[in-house]
Amino acid sequence: MTVFERTHAIFDDEDVLRDDYQPERIEERDEELEEYKAYFQPVINGKQPRNIFLYGKTGVGKTVATKYLLSHLERDAEQYDDLDVTTVYLNCEHLTSSYRVAVNLVNELRTEGEEISTTGYPRDAVYDMLWAELENVGGTILVVLDEIDYIGDDDSLLYQIPRARSNENLHDAKVGIIGISNDFKFREQLDPRVEDTLCEREIHFPPYDGNELRNILEKRSALAFEDGVLSEDVVPLCSALAAQDRGSARQALDLLFEAGDLARRNGDESVTEHHVRNARARLEKRQIEESMKDLTSHDHLTLYTITALTVFGEEMPVRRQTIYDRYEDVATSTDHDPLAMRSLHAHLSDLVMLGILERHERNEGRSGGAYYEYELGVDLDAVVTTLDGLAITGNLDTDRLRAAAVRQGLIDAS
């Protein structure tokens, strides 16, 4: 019995819409690419590379432009006998210190089977290993540190690498750093000495507007979908929704893919506005669920408390004292020591800051004074789904919570 069979329904090549797809041409970034290209000119001239810092919101083309230009740089350098260009790419999302970045760079440069442990070495020893590996590679080495802001305050490596030659840690290798960040304030947190070097050259990637996103999606969709399956309003709608939100090409491409995937799963012959709007709701729900999973245990207990108050009849928004009274019972039932009221207030503030809760200020004048009320700021179904999958709520009846929400029409039965 065959369970899976290949199909080309809706999509011709869906990988074209993926994050890791490298287009033959970068759309709508001519100005940034020209500036970027100029900063790489010393490399092709055989000189010391510049240190370059790229910043802009997620999905605005920083990484794809970097990989595009570096691939061309490496290829074009091959025509010169006296030039050897190597690129080392590292995503720093889970690397929260210079030590961890240095260890991973060593392992990127070493051959398979010769990697070092991520713990157990003094930092200076790891740096010495890094210098040795860079010297072993030799030539011009461009180190790309994507999402560099995750390194945080421990930025010593960003100071050491650019000064490695002047400190005589490197002799033959010429190393340049390309830092990529979504955090506009990251630069302000750097040691001034690091900032002067790392931000030697800067390029800002602004958000895309609707027309730019539409052009990008039109080029990708022509490769990704079967002829004639996209309704005329699909690409404009995906572009407009992404432009109104974050101006992110990644968001627009994700939305277009999700709409196509919904049509494929439903057995529909075309992708329509209806698929796009349903896809948007699904992606938003998924994003909310992911953000809630990373909360602390008492954040989850606080969230469960407000969800239960919402479902079981409390009029929303609700005051902090009402939340606290229910929270104490919830914490006790899950074998957690309840926090003090002041600590609960801090958790409520964190959830407001993340957009998971909404806070409303009230003022009853001299009689009651000013106070805050709270309610959920995200989709109830997404909250219940997230709580359902957490071990911390194992002693709480999330099935009963969902059933009550369905009965009241607060969420769909599906």
N, C-alpha and C positions, 0 to 999 in steps of 0.2 A: 504493500500500500504506500503510495506516494503522499507525503504530508506537505512538502514544499515543492513548488515549481516556479521557475523564473517567469516574470511578467514584465512587460514594458508599458503597462497601463499608466496613463497620465505622464510619467516621467520618461525621458529619454536618457538623461544622465544626472541623477539627483546629487551626485558628489560635487557638481558645479556650485551648489548652494551651501556647501559645508565650509566651516571655518578654515580648514587647512588647504582649501583649493587655492592655487596660485595662478591668477589670470595672466594671459600673455601681455595684457596692457592694463595699467592702473588708470581707472577712470576718475575724472573730476579732482585730480590732485596734481595738475601740471605745475602750478606755482611751487608747491611744497617739494615736488620731485626735483625741480631745477635747483632749488636751494640746497637740497640734500646732496644732489649730484656734485655741486660745487664744493661741498665740504669733503667729499671723497677724492677730489682732484689730487691732493698731496700724495695719496696712496698710489695712484697710477703713475705719479711722477717719481715714485721710489722714496718719498720722504716720510717723516714721522706722521702717523695718522692723527687727525683731530679727535678730540673727545666730543661727542655729540649727545645732546639731551633732547628727547622728543616728549612732548606732553599734549594731552587732549583726552576727551572722554572715550570710554570704551566704544569700539566699533567704528572709529573715524578714519581708519586706514594706516595707523602708525606701524603696526607689525607687518602688514602685507606689503607696504611700501619699502620697509627695511629689507625684507627677504627678497623682494623683487630686485632692488638695486644691488644688494650684495651678491646675488646670483650672477648678475651681469658683470659686476666688478671682478669676481673670481674668474669668470670666463674670459673677459677682456684682458686680464692680467697675464693670461697664458701666452700671449703673443710676445711678451718681453722676457728674454732669457735671464735678466737680472732681477726679476720680480717674482715673489712667491707670496700669495695672499691666502690666508686661512681665516675662516669664520668659526667662532664658537658661540652657539646660541644657548641661553639658559633662561628658563622661566622661573622667576623668584617667588611665585605665589606661596609656596610652603617653606621658603627659606628666610627665616626671620633674623638672621645675623650674618655678619661678615664671615664668621667661621664656617657656617653651613654653605655659604656661597662658594668660599674657597675650596672646601672639600669637594663640592659638586663640579667645580671647574677642573680640579685635578682629575677626577674620574672621567670627565668628558674628554680630556686630553690623553688619558691612558688607554691602552688597548684592553679589550675585553678580557676579564680574568685577572687583571692586575689592579683593580680598583681598591681604594683604601676604605676603611670603616668610617662611618659618619660621626663617630665619637671616639674618644680615647687618646687623641693626639693634642699636644700643646699647640696653641694657635701659631706660634712662630714656626714650629715644625711643619705645619700645613702650608704656611706661606712659602717656606723654603722648598717644599715639594712642588708648589705651584710655579715658582721661578724656574725650577729645574725642567718641568714639563714644557713651559713656554720656550725656554732656550732650546730644548730638544726639537720642538716644532720649527722654530726659527722663522726668519722672514717677517712679514707684516701680519699681525694677528689682530683681528677685530673681535672683541668680546661684546656680545649683545646680551644685556641684562634686561629682559622684559619684565614688566611689573616690578620695577626696581624699588618702588616705595615700600614693598613688603619687608625690605631689610630693616626698616625702622631707624632707630637712633644709633645702632651699631654699624657705622659707616666707615670703619677704619680701612677696609679693603679698597673702597673707592678713593681713598687718599694714597694708599700704597701702590696700586697698580700704575697710575700715571707717573709716579716718581721712581719706579723700579729701575729705570736706566740711570737716572741721576744719582740714585743711591747704590749703584753698581750691583744691584740684584740681577739685572739683565744686561747683556752685552751685545748679543747678536739680534735678539728678537725686538721688534718695535710693536708695541701694543697700544691700541686705542679702545676706549670704552664707548659703547652706544647704550645709553640708558633710556628706557621707555617707561613712561608713567601715566596713569590715569588721574593722579592726584596733583592738582595744580599747586597745592601747598607743600608738597614734598620738598621742593627746593628750599623753602624757608626753614625747614627743620635740619638741613645739613650743616655740618661744621663749615664755617666760612672758607676754610682752606680747601675742603672738598668741593664746595660750590664753585669756587674760582676755576677749578680744573675740570670737574665733570661737566659743567655748563659752559665750557669754552665756546661751543656753538649750540644754539637752540633753534628748534623748529616747533611751531605751534600748529597743530592740526585742529581746525575748527569743526563743529558739527556740520553735517551735510544738510542742505535745504531740500525741499520736496522735489524740485526739478533735478537736482544732482542725484538723489536717490532713485528717481524714476529712470534716469539714464543708466545707472548701474544695474538696476533690476531688469531693464529691457535687454541689456547685453547678456546677463546671466540666464534669464528665462528662455532666451532663444536657444541656448545650449542645453538647458536643463529639462525642458518639457517637450512632449510630443507636439507636433504642429496642430494648431487650432484648438487645443484643450483649454487655453486660458481665455476667459471672458475679457472683454476690452477694459472693464473697470477694475480688474484684479491688481495689476501692477500700479496704476495710479493710487488705488486705495492703500495698498501696502506702503507705498512711498509716503503718502500723506500722514498715515498713522504714525510711522516711525519718525518723520520730521517733526510732528507735533510733540512727540515724547522726548527722545534724546538725540535725534539727528544721527542715528547710528545705522550704518550699512548692515552691520551684523544683525541688528534687530529686524530690519526690513527683510533680509534674506531668510532669517529664522521664520518670520511670519509667512513669507511666500512658500517656504518648504512645508510648514505645518498645514497651510491651506491645501496644498497639493496632496499631502499625505492623508488628510481627512477625506478628500475626494476619492482617493484610491481605496481607502478602507471601506468607504460607503458603496463602492462599486459605481460611482458616478462617472459619466463620460466627460465632464468638463469641470473646471474650477471656477467658482463664481464668488460674488461679493459675500454671499451667505457663508461660504467656507472660510473666507478671510476673517469675518467677524467672529465666527465660532473659534477659529484658530487663535485669534487675539485673546479671547476669554480663557482658553486652555493654557496659553503661554503665561498669562498673568497669574493664573492660579498656581501653575508650576513654580513660578518665581517666588510667589508668596510662601509656598510650602517649603522651598529650599531655605529661605531666609529665616523661617521659624524653627527649622531643625537645629540651627546653630545657637539657639538661645541657651541660657543656663537653666538648671533644674527649677529654680524658684521663678524664673521668667515663665517657664512652662506651666508651673502651678498657678501663677497669677493669671496667665492666659486662659487656662482651663476654668478658673473661677469666674472670670468675666463671661466666658462662653456659656457656662452653666446658668449664670444669672440671666443672660440673654434668652436662652432657650426655655428656661423654666419660669418665665412669667414676670421677671423684674422689669419695671419700666426703665427704658434706657433714654439718656445716659444715666449713670448711677454714681453716687458719691463714694469717696474713698472708704469711709467707715463701713458702709454696706459691703464693699468688696473685701475689706479686712475680716469682717465677721465670718464670711463664707470661706475666705482663704485659710483661716486657722483650721477649720474642719477638713479642708482639702489636704493641707500639709500633713496634718495628723494621720489621716487615713492612708497616706502613702509613706508613713514612717519618716517624715521629715520634721525637724523642729521648726515651728513657725517663726518667721522673722518678726522683729518689732515693726510697729507701724511706720517708723521713719525709714527703715530699710525697704519696706514694701513700696513706699512712695518713690524711692530711687528706681525700683524695678518698673513701676508704672511709667516713670519719666523716660526710661530707656525704651520701653515699648512704644511710647508716643514718638520718640525721636526716630525710631525705625519705621514709623508709619503704620504699625500693626494696630495701635490704638489711636483714637481721637480724643483730645481733651478739650473741654469747654469750660471757660471761666464764667462763674456766676457771682453776682453781687446783690445781696439782699439789704444793702444799706446798713444802718446802725443796728437793726434787729438781728441780722444773721451774718453780716460781714461777707467777705469774698471767699470763695471756695471753688474747687474744681470738680467736674463730673467727667466720667469716662465711658466710652463705648468702643466696640470693635470698629476698626478702620479698614478692615480687609474682608474679603469674601468669607462668609460663615462656613460654607462647604469646605474651603481650603483649610480653615482652622481645624474643623472636626477631623478632616482627613489626616492632617499633620499630627494631631493629638492621638489619633488612633494608632499611629505607628511608633509611638514613643514608649519605651520601657517604663518610664517614670509614671505613666498613667495606668499601669497595669492593674492597680487596685481600684481604679475608677471606672465606672460603667460608661465607656464611650459609645457602646452600642445603644444604650438607653438614650444617651444624649442625641445621637443621630436620629433615632426613631422618633423622638419628641420633636426634633426640628423638621423632620419630614411631615409629621402629622399637622404641624402648624403652617406648612407651606413655606418654611424659611429656606429649605434646600430641596432639590429634586430627589425623588426616590432612587433614581439611577446613580 
